[in-house]
Amino acid sequence: MKLQRPKTVDEYIDLVHQAVYEIDELRTCMEYEPEQAEAYGPFIEQLDHQVRGIYQQITNGEYDWGYGEDFSYMPLVVRFGRFIPFQQLLFTINETHKNGLDVGS
């Protein structure tokens, strides 16, 4: 199911914050289910660093819209998407970054 791009900056911030939360949930899963570490291990550190960086930029007022450019985490999402339960959330955040808020609908 495709998520709608957010209509406001606050909704966008909420989406990015939700992605940070989902990454934290994956880390918890890895602690309690070590077999999951094999699936999540190759990408979790890099994805975590990049998404938290985006959230920090937004909350610090240092964020720049992508104007057609993908976030640097997208190759990870494409490569490891089948292991990322919130893959669609990351796609929606990236789509918003590239194309702006959904102010037309």
C-alpha positions in Angstrom: 0.0 0.0 0.0 1.4 3.3 -1.1 1.5 6.1 1.6 0.4 9.6 0.6 3.0 12.3 0.7 2.4 14.6 3.7 0.7 17.9 3.2 2.5 19.8 5.9 6.0 20.1 7.3 4.7 18.8 10.7 3.3 15.7 9.0 6.7 15.2 7.2 8.6 15.5 10.5 6.2 12.9 12.0 7.0 10.5 9.1 10.7 10.9 9.6 10.3 10.5 13.4 8.3 7.3 12.7 11.1 6.0 10.6 13.6 6.6 13.5 11.2 4.7 15.8 10.9 1.8 13.4 14.7 1.5 13.2 14.8 1.4 17.0 12.2 -1.4 16.9 14.4 -3.3 14.4 17.4 -2.9 16.8 15.3 -4.3 19.7 14.2 -7.2 17.5 17.9 -7.9 16.8 18.6 -8.0 20.6 15.8 -10.5 21.3 16.0 -12.5 18.2 19.6 -12.9 17.2 18.7 -14.7 14.0 17.3 -11.4 12.8 20.7 -9.8 13.1 21.8 -11.7 10.0 19.0 -10.0 7.9 19.2 -6.5 9.4 23.0 -6.4 10.2 24.2 -5.4 6.7 22.2 -2.2 6.6 20.9 -1.1 10.0 23.8 1.0 11.1 24.0 3.0 7.9 20.2 3.4 7.6 20.0 4.5 11.3 22.8 7.0 10.9 21.3 8.5 7.7 17.6 8.7 8.9 18.6 10.1 12.3 20.7 12.7 10.5 17.7 13.7 8.4 15.6 14.0 11.5 18.3 16.1 13.2 18.6 18.4 10.2 14.8 19.0 10.1 14.5 19.7 13.9 17.6 22.0 13.8 16.3 24.0 10.9 19.1 22.8 8.6 17.1 20.7 6.2 17.2 21.2 2.5 14.6 19.8 0.1 16.0 17.4 -2.5 14.6 19.0 -5.6 14.6 15.8 -7.5 17.5 14.1 -5.7 17.1 10.9 -3.7 18.2 10.5 -0.1 21.5 8.7 0.3 19.7 5.8 2.0 17.8 4.8 -1.1 20.3 2.3 -2.4 20.0 0.5 1.0 16.2 0.5 0.7 16.3 -0.9 -2.8 18.9 -3.5 -2.0 17.6 -4.7 1.4 13.9 -3.6 1.1 12.6 -7.1 1.5 14.1 -7.1 5.1 12.7 -3.7 6.0 9.1 -3.9 7.2 8.7 -0.1 6.9 10.2 0.1 3.4 7.1 2.0 2.1 7.6 4.6 4.8 11.1 5.2 3.7 10.0 5.5 0.0 7.3 8.1 1.0 9.9 10.1 3.0 12.2 10.1 0.0 9.4 10.9 -2.4 8.5 13.9 -0.3 12.2 15.0 -0.1 12.4 14.8 -3.9 9.1 16.3 -4.9 8.0 18.4 -1.9 4.8 18.3 0.2 1.6 17.1 -1.3 -0.1 20.5 -1.3 -2.1 20.0 -4.5 -4.7 17.6 -3.0 
